[in-house]
Amino acid sequence: MDDDRETVAAIAQLYLGNILYALELAAIALEEQNKATDAAFYRGIARKLAEARGRESKRAS
């Protein structure tokens, strides 16, 4: 990736699958610690990212 394209958005888009996976692992670990509210928070972040990506894909079509 060129330095001029290394924005937060570009990097997040490139690694979105990895980010979503890590958020789910965090949520699972939090659930195991009986922290359901915290787990829901991280799943909410993942859901917002996935929905934004879906809207972006629809616009590109």
PDB file of N, CA, C, O and CB in Angstrom:
ATOM      1  N   MET A   1       0.843  -1.168   0.000  1.00  0.00           N
ATOM      2  CA  MET A   1       0.000   0.000   0.000  1.00  0.00           C
ATOM      3  C   MET A   1       0.892   1.237   0.000  1.00  0.00           C
ATOM      4  O   MET A   1       1.836   1.310   0.787  1.00  0.00           O
ATOM      5  CB  MET A   1      -0.961  -0.005   1.215  1.00  0.00           C
ATOM      6  N   ASP A   2       0.616   2.201  -0.858  1.00  0.00           N
ATOM      7  CA  ASP A   2       1.384   3.438  -0.925  1.00  0.00           C
ATOM      8  C   ASP A   2       1.142   4.284   0.308  1.00  0.00           C
ATOM      9  O   ASP A   2       0.070   4.221   0.909  1.00  0.00           O
ATOM     10  CB  ASP A   2       1.029   4.225  -2.183  1.00  0.00           C
ATOM     11  N   ASP A   3       2.137   5.079   0.688  1.00  0.00           N
ATOM     12  CA  ASP A   3       2.008   5.937   1.866  1.00  0.00           C
ATOM     13  C   ASP A   3       0.845   6.901   1.754  1.00  0.00           C
ATOM     14  O   ASP A   3       0.195   7.191   2.758  1.00  0.00           O
ATOM     15  CB  ASP A   3       3.281   6.709   2.088  1.00  0.00           C
ATOM     16  N   ASP A   4       0.560   7.412   0.547  1.00  0.00           N
ATOM     17  CA  ASP A   4      -0.517   8.390   0.394  1.00  0.00           C
ATOM     18  C   ASP A   4      -1.902   7.745   0.520  1.00  0.00           C
ATOM     19  O   ASP A   4      -2.893   8.465   0.633  1.00  0.00           O
ATOM     20  CB  ASP A   4      -0.393   9.091  -0.956  1.00  0.00           C
ATOM     21  N   ARG A   5      -1.998   6.425   0.504  1.00  0.00           N
ATOM     22  CA  ARG A   5      -3.282   5.729   0.660  1.00  0.00           C
ATOM     23  C   ARG A   5      -3.454   5.165   2.063  1.00  0.00           C
ATOM     24  O   ARG A   5      -4.494   4.581   2.365  1.00  0.00           O
ATOM     25  CB  ARG A   5      -3.401   4.606  -0.361  1.00  0.00           C
ATOM     26  N   GLU A   6      -2.461   5.327   2.921  1.00  0.00           N
ATOM     27  CA  GLU A   6      -2.525   4.735   4.249  1.00  0.00           C
ATOM     28  C   GLU A   6      -3.319   5.603   5.214  1.00  0.00           C
ATOM     29  O   GLU A   6      -2.789   6.101   6.207  1.00  0.00           O
ATOM     30  CB  GLU A   6      -1.126   4.509   4.788  1.00  0.00           C
ATOM     31  N   THR A   7      -4.592   5.773   4.906  1.00  0.00           N
ATOM     32  CA  THR A   7      -5.489   6.461   5.815  1.00  0.00           C
ATOM     33  C   THR A   7      -6.113   5.429   6.743  1.00  0.00           C
ATOM     34  O   THR A   7      -6.065   4.229   6.471  1.00  0.00           O
ATOM     35  CB  THR A   7      -6.579   7.255   5.041  1.00  0.00           C
ATOM     36  N   VAL A   8      -6.691   5.895   7.826  1.00  0.00           N
ATOM     37  CA  VAL A   8      -7.367   4.982   8.744  1.00  0.00           C
ATOM     38  C   VAL A   8      -8.450   4.208   7.997  1.00  0.00           C
ATOM     39  O   VAL A   8      -8.580   2.995   8.163  1.00  0.00           O
ATOM     40  CB  VAL A   8      -7.978   5.755   9.940  1.00  0.00           C
ATOM     41  N   ALA A   9      -9.222   4.911   7.177  1.00  0.00           N
ATOM     42  CA  ALA A   9     -10.314   4.265   6.442  1.00  0.00           C
ATOM     43  C   ALA A   9      -9.785   3.191   5.491  1.00  0.00           C
ATOM     44  O   ALA A   9     -10.351   2.101   5.406  1.00  0.00           O
ATOM     45  CB  ALA A   9     -11.119   5.310   5.657  1.00  0.00           C
ATOM     46  N   ALA A  10      -8.715   3.495   4.785  1.00  0.00           N
ATOM     47  CA  ALA A  10      -8.166   2.528   3.831  1.00  0.00           C
ATOM     48  C   ALA A  10      -7.619   1.293   4.540  1.00  0.00           C
ATOM     49  O   ALA A  10      -7.817   0.169   4.079  1.00  0.00           O
ATOM     50  CB  ALA A  10      -7.062   3.178   2.992  1.00  0.00           C
ATOM     51  N   ILE A  11      -6.938   1.503   5.650  1.00  0.00           N
ATOM     52  CA  ILE A  11      -6.380   0.375   6.389  1.00  0.00           C
ATOM     53  C   ILE A  11      -7.498  -0.457   7.007  1.00  0.00           C
ATOM     54  O   ILE A  11      -7.456  -1.686   6.962  1.00  0.00           O
ATOM     55  CB  ILE A  11      -5.411   0.866   7.479  1.00  0.00           C
ATOM     56  N   ALA A  12      -8.502   0.214   7.586  1.00  0.00           N
ATOM     57  CA  ALA A  12      -9.633  -0.501   8.180  1.00  0.00           C
ATOM     58  C   ALA A  12     -10.383  -1.307   7.133  1.00  0.00           C
ATOM     59  O   ALA A  12     -10.808  -2.432   7.396  1.00  0.00           O
ATOM     60  CB  ALA A  12     -10.586   0.478   8.865  1.00  0.00           C
ATOM     61  N   GLN A  13     -10.549  -0.733   5.942  1.00  0.00           N
ATOM     62  CA  GLN A  13     -11.237  -1.449   4.872  1.00  0.00           C
ATOM     63  C   GLN A  13     -10.444  -2.683   4.457  1.00  0.00           C
ATOM     64  O   GLN A  13     -11.014  -3.751   4.236  1.00  0.00           O
ATOM     65  CB  GLN A  13     -11.461  -0.528   3.663  1.00  0.00           C
ATOM     66  N   LEU A  14      -9.147  -2.530   4.355  1.00  0.00           N
ATOM     67  CA  LEU A  14      -8.289  -3.644   3.953  1.00  0.00           C
ATOM     68  C   LEU A  14      -8.350  -4.799   4.958  1.00  0.00           C
ATOM     69  O   LEU A  14      -8.355  -5.968   4.570  1.00  0.00           O
ATOM     70  CB  LEU A  14      -6.845  -3.164   3.798  1.00  0.00           C
ATOM     71  N   TYR A  15      -8.395  -4.467   6.226  1.00  0.00           N
ATOM     72  CA  TYR A  15      -8.355  -5.487   7.275  1.00  0.00           C
ATOM     73  C   TYR A  15      -9.687  -5.665   7.990  1.00  0.00           C
ATOM     74  O   TYR A  15      -9.713  -6.138   9.126  1.00  0.00           O
ATOM     75  CB  TYR A  15      -7.296  -5.139   8.281  1.00  0.00           C
ATOM     76  N   LEU A  16     -10.790  -5.300   7.354  1.00  0.00           N
ATOM     77  CA  LEU A  16     -12.095  -5.343   8.000  1.00  0.00           C
ATOM     78  C   LEU A  16     -12.437  -6.736   8.531  1.00  0.00           C
ATOM     79  O   LEU A  16     -12.925  -6.862   9.654  1.00  0.00           O
ATOM     80  CB  LEU A  16     -13.162  -4.890   7.030  1.00  0.00           C
ATOM     81  N   GLY A  17     -12.194  -7.757   7.761  1.00  0.00           N
ATOM     82  CA  GLY A  17     -12.487  -9.113   8.214  1.00  0.00           C
ATOM     83  C   GLY A  17     -11.734  -9.459   9.485  1.00  0.00           C
ATOM     84  O   GLY A  17     -12.300 -10.047  10.406  1.00  0.00           O
ATOM     85  N   ASN A  18     -10.462  -9.098   9.540  1.00  0.00           N
ATOM     86  CA  ASN A  18      -9.652  -9.350  10.730  1.00  0.00           C
ATOM     87  C   ASN A  18     -10.159  -8.551  11.925  1.00  0.00           C
ATOM     88  O   ASN A  18     -10.183  -9.054  13.048  1.00  0.00           O
ATOM     89  CB  ASN A  18      -8.187  -9.010  10.458  1.00  0.00           C
ATOM     90  N   ILE A  19     -10.560  -7.321  11.687  1.00  0.00           N
ATOM     91  CA  ILE A  19     -11.083  -6.467  12.757  1.00  0.00           C
ATOM     92  C   ILE A  19     -12.379  -7.059  13.312  1.00  0.00           C
ATOM     93  O   ILE A  19     -12.565  -7.130  14.527  1.00  0.00           O
ATOM     94  CB  ILE A  19     -11.326  -5.023  12.239  1.00  0.00           C
ATOM     95  N   LEU A  20     -13.269  -7.481  12.418  1.00  0.00           N
ATOM     96  CA  LEU A  20     -14.536  -8.073  12.868  1.00  0.00           C
ATOM     97  C   LEU A  20     -14.280  -9.353  13.665  1.00  0.00           C
ATOM     98  O   LEU A  20     -14.938  -9.597  14.677  1.00  0.00           O
ATOM     99  CB  LEU A  20     -15.455  -8.373  11.661  1.00  0.00           C
ATOM    100  N   TYR A  21     -13.348 -10.150  13.221  1.00  0.00           N
ATOM    101  CA  TYR A  21     -12.997 -11.392  13.928  1.00  0.00           C
ATOM    102  C   TYR A  21     -12.467 -11.072  15.329  1.00  0.00           C
ATOM    103  O   TYR A  21     -12.864 -11.706  16.307  1.00  0.00           O
ATOM    104  CB  TYR A  21     -11.937 -12.202  13.123  1.00  0.00           C
ATOM    105  N   ALA A  22     -11.578 -10.094  15.419  1.00  0.00           N
ATOM    106  CA  ALA A  22     -11.010  -9.721  16.713  1.00  0.00           C
ATOM    107  C   ALA A  22     -12.080  -9.165  17.649  1.00  0.00           C
ATOM    108  O   ALA A  22     -12.059  -9.449  18.846  1.00  0.00           O
ATOM    109  CB  ALA A  22      -9.892  -8.694  16.525  1.00  0.00           C
ATOM    110  N   LEU A  23     -13.008  -8.380  17.120  1.00  0.00           N
ATOM    111  CA  LEU A  23     -14.102  -7.868  17.945  1.00  0.00           C
ATOM    112  C   LEU A  23     -14.968  -8.999  18.480  1.00  0.00           C
ATOM    113  O   LEU A  23     -15.401  -8.962  19.631  1.00  0.00           O
ATOM    114  CB  LEU A  23     -14.957  -6.890  17.146  1.00  0.00           C
ATOM    115  N   GLU A  24     -15.220 -10.000  17.651  1.00  0.00           N
ATOM    116  CA  GLU A  24     -16.020 -11.143  18.109  1.00  0.00           C
ATOM    117  C   GLU A  24     -15.259 -11.949  19.170  1.00  0.00           C
ATOM    118  O   GLU A  24     -15.859 -12.402  20.144  1.00  0.00           O
ATOM    119  CB  GLU A  24     -16.396 -12.055  16.913  1.00  0.00           C
ATOM    120  N   LEU A  25     -13.958 -12.131  18.992  1.00  0.00           N
ATOM    121  CA  LEU A  25     -13.167 -12.822  20.022  1.00  0.00           C
ATOM    122  C   LEU A  25     -13.212 -12.072  21.340  1.00  0.00           C
ATOM    123  O   LEU A  25     -13.318 -12.680  22.404  1.00  0.00           O
ATOM    124  CB  LEU A  25     -11.711 -12.986  19.567  1.00  0.00           C
ATOM    125  N   ALA A  26     -13.132 -10.748  21.270  1.00  0.00           N
ATOM    126  CA  ALA A  26     -13.227  -9.936  22.478  1.00  0.00           C
ATOM    127  C   ALA A  26     -14.589 -10.118  23.130  1.00  0.00           C
ATOM    128  O   ALA A  26     -14.681 -10.251  24.350  1.00  0.00           O
ATOM    129  CB  ALA A  26     -12.981  -8.453  22.157  1.00  0.00           C
ATOM    130  N   ALA A  27     -15.639 -10.125  22.333  1.00  0.00           N
ATOM    131  CA  ALA A  27     -16.992 -10.299  22.864  1.00  0.00           C
ATOM    132  C   ALA A  27     -17.153 -11.661  23.527  1.00  0.00           C
ATOM    133  O   ALA A  27     -17.754 -11.771  24.596  1.00  0.00           O
ATOM    134  CB  ALA A  27     -18.029 -10.135  21.750  1.00  0.00           C
ATOM    135  N   ILE A  28     -16.621 -12.684  22.898  1.00  0.00           N
ATOM    136  CA  ILE A  28     -16.705 -14.032  23.478  1.00  0.00           C
ATOM    137  C   ILE A  28     -15.971 -14.071  24.822  1.00  0.00           C
ATOM    138  O   ILE A  28     -16.485 -14.615  25.800  1.00  0.00           O
ATOM    139  CB  ILE A  28     -16.107 -15.089  22.504  1.00  0.00           C
ATOM    140  N   ALA A  29     -14.777 -13.496  24.861  1.00  0.00           N
ATOM    141  CA  ALA A  29     -14.003 -13.484  26.105  1.00  0.00           C
ATOM    142  C   ALA A  29     -14.749 -12.719  27.198  1.00  0.00           C
ATOM    143  O   ALA A  29     -14.749 -13.131  28.358  1.00  0.00           O
ATOM    144  CB  ALA A  29     -12.615 -12.857  25.871  1.00  0.00           C
ATOM    145  N   LEU A  30     -15.376 -11.621  26.831  1.00  0.00           N
ATOM    146  CA  LEU A  30     -16.129 -10.840  27.810  1.00  0.00           C
ATOM    147  C   LEU A  30     -17.338 -11.609  28.324  1.00  0.00           C
ATOM    148  O   LEU A  30     -17.653 -11.553  29.513  1.00  0.00           O
ATOM    149  CB  LEU A  30     -16.576  -9.514  27.201  1.00  0.00           C
ATOM    150  N   GLU A  31     -18.012 -12.323  27.440  1.00  0.00           N
ATOM    151  CA  GLU A  31     -19.136 -13.158  27.879  1.00  0.00           C
ATOM    152  C   GLU A  31     -18.682 -14.215  28.875  1.00  0.00           C
ATOM    153  O   GLU A  31     -19.372 -14.488  29.857  1.00  0.00           O
ATOM    154  CB  GLU A  31     -19.806 -13.829  26.676  1.00  0.00           C
ATOM    155  N   GLU A  32     -17.516 -14.809  28.620  1.00  0.00           N
ATOM    156  CA  GLU A  32     -16.979 -15.823  29.531  1.00  0.00           C
ATOM    157  C   GLU A  32     -16.662 -15.228  30.901  1.00  0.00           C
ATOM    158  O   GLU A  32     -16.615 -15.949  31.898  1.00  0.00           O
ATOM    159  CB  GLU A  32     -15.720 -16.459  28.935  1.00  0.00           C
ATOM    160  N   GLN A  33     -16.445 -13.916  30.949  1.00  0.00           N
ATOM    161  CA  GLN A  33     -16.174 -13.212  32.205  1.00  0.00           C
ATOM    162  C   GLN A  33     -17.461 -12.633  32.804  1.00  0.00           C
ATOM    163  O   GLN A  33     -17.416 -11.822  33.730  1.00  0.00           O
ATOM    164  CB  GLN A  33     -15.145 -12.089  31.975  1.00  0.00           C
ATOM    165  N   ASN A  34     -18.609 -13.062  32.261  1.00  0.00           N
ATOM    166  CA  ASN A  34     -19.923 -12.575  32.713  1.00  0.00           C
ATOM    167  C   ASN A  34     -20.071 -11.062  32.550  1.00  0.00           C
ATOM    168  O   ASN A  34     -20.648 -10.387  33.403  1.00  0.00           O
ATOM    169  CB  ASN A  34     -20.144 -12.954  34.173  1.00  0.00           C
ATOM    170  N   LYS A  35     -19.542 -10.544  31.445  1.00  0.00           N
ATOM    171  CA  LYS A  35     -19.642  -9.114  31.131  1.00  0.00           C
ATOM    172  C   LYS A  35     -20.441  -8.952  29.839  1.00  0.00           C
ATOM    173  O   LYS A  35     -19.926  -8.497  28.818  1.00  0.00           O
ATOM    174  CB  LYS A  35     -18.219  -8.459  30.994  1.00  0.00           C
ATOM    175  N   ALA A  36     -21.709  -9.336  29.918  1.00  0.00           N
ATOM    176  CA  ALA A  36     -22.570  -9.337  28.734  1.00  0.00           C
ATOM    177  C   ALA A  36     -22.734  -7.940  28.135  1.00  0.00           C
ATOM    178  O   ALA A  36     -22.782  -7.792  26.914  1.00  0.00           O
ATOM    179  CB  ALA A  36     -23.934  -9.906  29.087  1.00  0.00           C
ATOM    180  N   THR A  37     -22.820  -6.928  28.977  1.00  0.00           N
ATOM    181  CA  THR A  37     -22.986  -5.555  28.483  1.00  0.00           C
ATOM    182  C   THR A  37     -21.775  -5.126  27.670  1.00  0.00           C
ATOM    183  O   THR A  37     -21.917  -4.515  26.611  1.00  0.00           O
ATOM    184  CB  THR A  37     -23.208  -4.580  29.652  1.00  0.00           C
ATOM    185  N   ASP A  38     -20.585  -5.445  28.165  1.00  0.00           N
ATOM    186  CA  ASP A  38     -19.363  -5.109  27.436  1.00  0.00           C
ATOM    187  C   ASP A  38     -19.270  -5.890  26.129  1.00  0.00           C
ATOM    188  O   ASP A  38     -18.847  -5.350  25.108  1.00  0.00           O
ATOM    189  CB  ASP A  38     -18.132  -5.388  28.304  1.00  0.00           C
ATOM    190  N   ALA A  39     -19.667  -7.162  26.164  1.00  0.00           N
ATOM    191  CA  ALA A  39     -19.659  -7.983  24.950  1.00  0.00           C
ATOM    192  C   ALA A  39     -20.601  -7.388  23.909  1.00  0.00           C
ATOM    193  O   ALA A  39     -20.264  -7.323  22.726  1.00  0.00           O
ATOM    194  CB  ALA A  39     -20.064  -9.441  25.272  1.00  0.00           C
ATOM    195  N   ALA A  40     -21.771  -6.959  24.344  1.00  0.00           N
ATOM    196  CA  ALA A  40     -22.736  -6.355  23.421  1.00  0.00           C
ATOM    197  C   ALA A  40     -22.183  -5.070  22.810  1.00  0.00           C
ATOM    198  O   ALA A  40     -22.441  -4.778  21.643  1.00  0.00           O
ATOM    199  CB  ALA A  40     -24.060  -6.066  24.144  1.00  0.00           C
ATOM    200  N   PHE A  41     -21.431  -4.308  23.587  1.00  0.00           N
ATOM    201  CA  PHE A  41     -20.818  -3.079  23.078  1.00  0.00           C
ATOM    202  C   PHE A  41     -19.885  -3.392  21.902  1.00  0.00           C
ATOM    203  O   PHE A  41     -19.955  -2.737  20.862  1.00  0.00           O
ATOM    204  CB  PHE A  41     -20.041  -2.355  24.205  1.00  0.00           C
ATOM    205  N   TYR A  42     -19.014  -4.389  22.067  1.00  0.00           N
ATOM    206  CA  TYR A  42     -18.078  -4.738  20.995  1.00  0.00           C
ATOM    207  C   TYR A  42     -18.792  -5.348  19.791  1.00  0.00           C
ATOM    208  O   TYR A  42     -18.382  -5.122  18.653  1.00  0.00           O
ATOM    209  CB  TYR A  42     -17.025  -5.708  21.515  1.00  0.00           C
ATOM    210  N   ARG A  43     -19.836  -6.105  20.025  1.00  0.00           N
ATOM    211  CA  ARG A  43     -20.623  -6.636  18.907  1.00  0.00           C
ATOM    212  C   ARG A  43     -21.349  -5.503  18.183  1.00  0.00           C
ATOM    213  O   ARG A  43     -21.547  -5.566  16.969  1.00  0.00           O
ATOM    214  CB  ARG A  43     -21.640  -7.691  19.408  1.00  0.00           C
ATOM    215  N   GLY A  44     -21.739  -4.482  18.915  1.00  0.00           N
ATOM    216  CA  GLY A  44     -22.368  -3.316  18.293  1.00  0.00           C
ATOM    217  C   GLY A  44     -21.407  -2.586  17.372  1.00  0.00           C
ATOM    218  O   GLY A  44     -21.792  -2.146  16.289  1.00  0.00           O
ATOM    219  N   ILE A  45     -20.165  -2.458  17.795  1.00  0.00           N
ATOM    220  CA  ILE A  45     -19.142  -1.848  16.940  1.00  0.00           C
ATOM    221  C   ILE A  45     -18.979  -2.676  15.667  1.00  0.00           C
ATOM    222  O   ILE A  45     -18.940  -2.126  14.566  1.00  0.00           O
ATOM    223  CB  ILE A  45     -17.785  -1.732  17.694  1.00  0.00           C
ATOM    224  N   ALA A  46     -18.885  -3.986  15.815  1.00  0.00           N
ATOM    225  CA  ALA A  46     -18.721  -4.867  14.662  1.00  0.00           C
ATOM    226  C   ALA A  46     -19.912  -4.748  13.716  1.00  0.00           C
ATOM    227  O   ALA A  46     -19.742  -4.710  12.497  1.00  0.00           O
ATOM    228  CB  ALA A  46     -18.551  -6.323  15.119  1.00  0.00           C
ATOM    229  N   ARG A  47     -21.106  -4.689  14.277  1.00  0.00           N
ATOM    230  CA  ARG A  47     -22.315  -4.575  13.447  1.00  0.00           C
ATOM    231  C   ARG A  47     -22.309  -3.269  12.657  1.00  0.00           C
ATOM    232  O   ARG A  47     -22.644  -3.261  11.473  1.00  0.00           O
ATOM    233  CB  ARG A  47     -23.583  -4.656  14.324  1.00  0.00           C
ATOM    234  N   LYS A  48     -21.930  -2.166  13.304  1.00  0.00           N
ATOM    235  CA  LYS A  48     -21.874  -0.882  12.606  1.00  0.00           C
ATOM    236  C   LYS A  48     -20.848  -0.915  11.466  1.00  0.00           C
ATOM    237  O   LYS A  48     -21.108  -0.400  10.379  1.00  0.00           O
ATOM    238  CB  LYS A  48     -21.529   0.246  13.595  1.00  0.00           C
ATOM    239  N   LEU A  49     -19.700  -1.514  11.714  1.00  0.00           N
ATOM    240  CA  LEU A  49     -18.681  -1.620  10.663  1.00  0.00           C
ATOM    241  C   LEU A  49     -19.176  -2.473   9.499  1.00  0.00           C
ATOM    242  O   LEU A  49     -18.998  -2.104   8.338  1.00  0.00           O
ATOM    243  CB  LEU A  49     -17.384  -2.213  11.234  1.00  0.00           C
ATOM    244  N   ALA A  50     -19.791  -3.604   9.804  1.00  0.00           N
ATOM    245  CA  ALA A  50     -20.293  -4.498   8.750  1.00  0.00           C
ATOM    246  C   ALA A  50     -21.409  -3.835   7.955  1.00  0.00           C
ATOM    247  O   ALA A  50     -21.453  -3.963   6.731  1.00  0.00           O
ATOM    248  CB  ALA A  50     -20.797  -5.816   9.356  1.00  0.00           C
ATOM    249  N   GLU A  51     -22.307  -3.130   8.630  1.00  0.00           N
ATOM    250  CA  GLU A  51     -23.389  -2.437   7.927  1.00  0.00           C
ATOM    251  C   GLU A  51     -22.848  -1.334   7.034  1.00  0.00           C
ATOM    252  O   GLU A  51     -23.327  -1.151   5.915  1.00  0.00           O
ATOM    253  CB  GLU A  51     -24.388  -1.856   8.924  1.00  0.00           C
ATOM    254  N   ALA A  52     -21.857  -0.599   7.515  1.00  0.00           N
ATOM    255  CA  ALA A  52     -21.250   0.464   6.706  1.00  0.00           C
ATOM    256  C   ALA A  52     -20.597  -0.122   5.466  1.00  0.00           C
ATOM    257  O   ALA A  52     -20.695   0.447   4.379  1.00  0.00           O
ATOM    258  CB  ALA A  52     -20.215   1.254   7.530  1.00  0.00           C
ATOM    259  N   ARG A  53     -19.936  -1.249   5.626  1.00  0.00           N
ATOM    260  CA  ARG A  53     -19.301  -1.911   4.474  1.00  0.00           C
ATOM    261  C   ARG A  53     -20.358  -2.369   3.477  1.00  0.00           C
ATOM    262  O   ARG A  53     -20.162  -2.255   2.267  1.00  0.00           O
ATOM    263  CB  ARG A  53     -18.446  -3.117   4.934  1.00  0.00           C
ATOM    264  N   GLY A  54     -21.472  -2.885   3.974  1.00  0.00           N
ATOM    265  CA  GLY A  54     -22.554  -3.304   3.089  1.00  0.00           C
ATOM    266  C   GLY A  54     -23.120  -2.142   2.294  1.00  0.00           C
ATOM    267  O   GLY A  54     -23.362  -2.267   1.094  1.00  0.00           O
ATOM    268  N   ARG A  55     -23.333  -1.004   2.959  1.00  0.00           N
ATOM    269  CA  ARG A  55     -23.833   0.182   2.244  1.00  0.00           C
ATOM    270  C   ARG A  55     -22.827   0.647   1.202  1.00  0.00           C
ATOM    271  O   ARG A  55     -23.203   1.039   0.097  1.00  0.00           O
ATOM    272  CB  ARG A  55     -24.135   1.328   3.233  1.00  0.00           C
ATOM    273  N   GLU A  56     -21.560   0.601   1.554  1.00  0.00           N
ATOM    274  CA  GLU A  56     -20.498   1.007   0.636  1.00  0.00           C
ATOM    275  C   GLU A  56     -20.485   0.097  -0.597  1.00  0.00           C
ATOM    276  O   GLU A  56     -20.330   0.577  -1.720  1.00  0.00           O
ATOM    277  CB  GLU A  56     -19.124   0.975   1.348  1.00  0.00           C
ATOM    278  N   SER A  57     -20.645  -1.197  -0.392  1.00  0.00           N
ATOM    279  CA  SER A  57     -20.645  -2.147  -1.495  1.00  0.00           C
ATOM    280  C   SER A  57     -21.851  -1.927  -2.424  1.00  0.00           C
ATOM    281  O   SER A  57     -21.725  -2.024  -3.645  1.00  0.00           O
ATOM    282  CB  SER A  57     -20.648  -3.581  -0.952  1.00  0.00           C
ATOM    283  N   LYS A  58     -23.012  -1.632  -1.838  1.00  0.00           N
ATOM    284  CA  LYS A  58     -24.203  -1.379  -2.641  1.00  0.00           C
ATOM    285  C   LYS A  58     -24.022  -0.141  -3.510  1.00  0.00           C
ATOM    286  O   LYS A  58     -24.430  -0.135  -4.671  1.00  0.00           O
ATOM    287  CB  LYS A  58     -25.430  -1.217  -1.741  1.00  0.00           C
ATOM    288  N   ARG A  59     -23.409   0.915  -2.955  1.00  0.00           N
ATOM    289  CA  ARG A  59     -23.183   2.142  -3.726  1.00  0.00           C
ATOM    290  C   ARG A  59     -22.207   1.913  -4.874  1.00  0.00           C
ATOM    291  O   ARG A  59     -22.333   2.522  -5.937  1.00  0.00           O
ATOM    292  CB  ARG A  59     -22.658   3.251  -2.815  1.00  0.00           C
ATOM    293  N   ALA A  60     -21.234   1.032  -4.655  1.00  0.00           N
ATOM    294  CA  ALA A  60     -20.237   0.752  -5.688  1.00  0.00           C
ATOM    295  C   ALA A  60     -20.801  -0.065  -6.834  1.00  0.00           C
ATOM    296  O   ALA A  60     -20.231  -0.079  -7.925  1.00  0.00           O
ATOM    297  CB  ALA A  60     -19.061   0.029  -5.087  1.00  0.00           C
ATOM    298  N   SER A  61     -21.913  -0.746  -6.602  1.00  0.00           N
ATOM    299  CA  SER A  61     -22.510  -1.616  -7.625  1.00  0.00           C
ATOM    300  C   SER A  61     -23.259  -0.833  -8.667  1.00  0.00           C
ATOM    301  O   SER A  61     -23.818  -1.418  -9.595  1.00  0.00           O
ATOM    302  CB  SER A  61     -23.439  -2.618  -6.990  1.00  0.00           C
TER     303      SER A  61
END
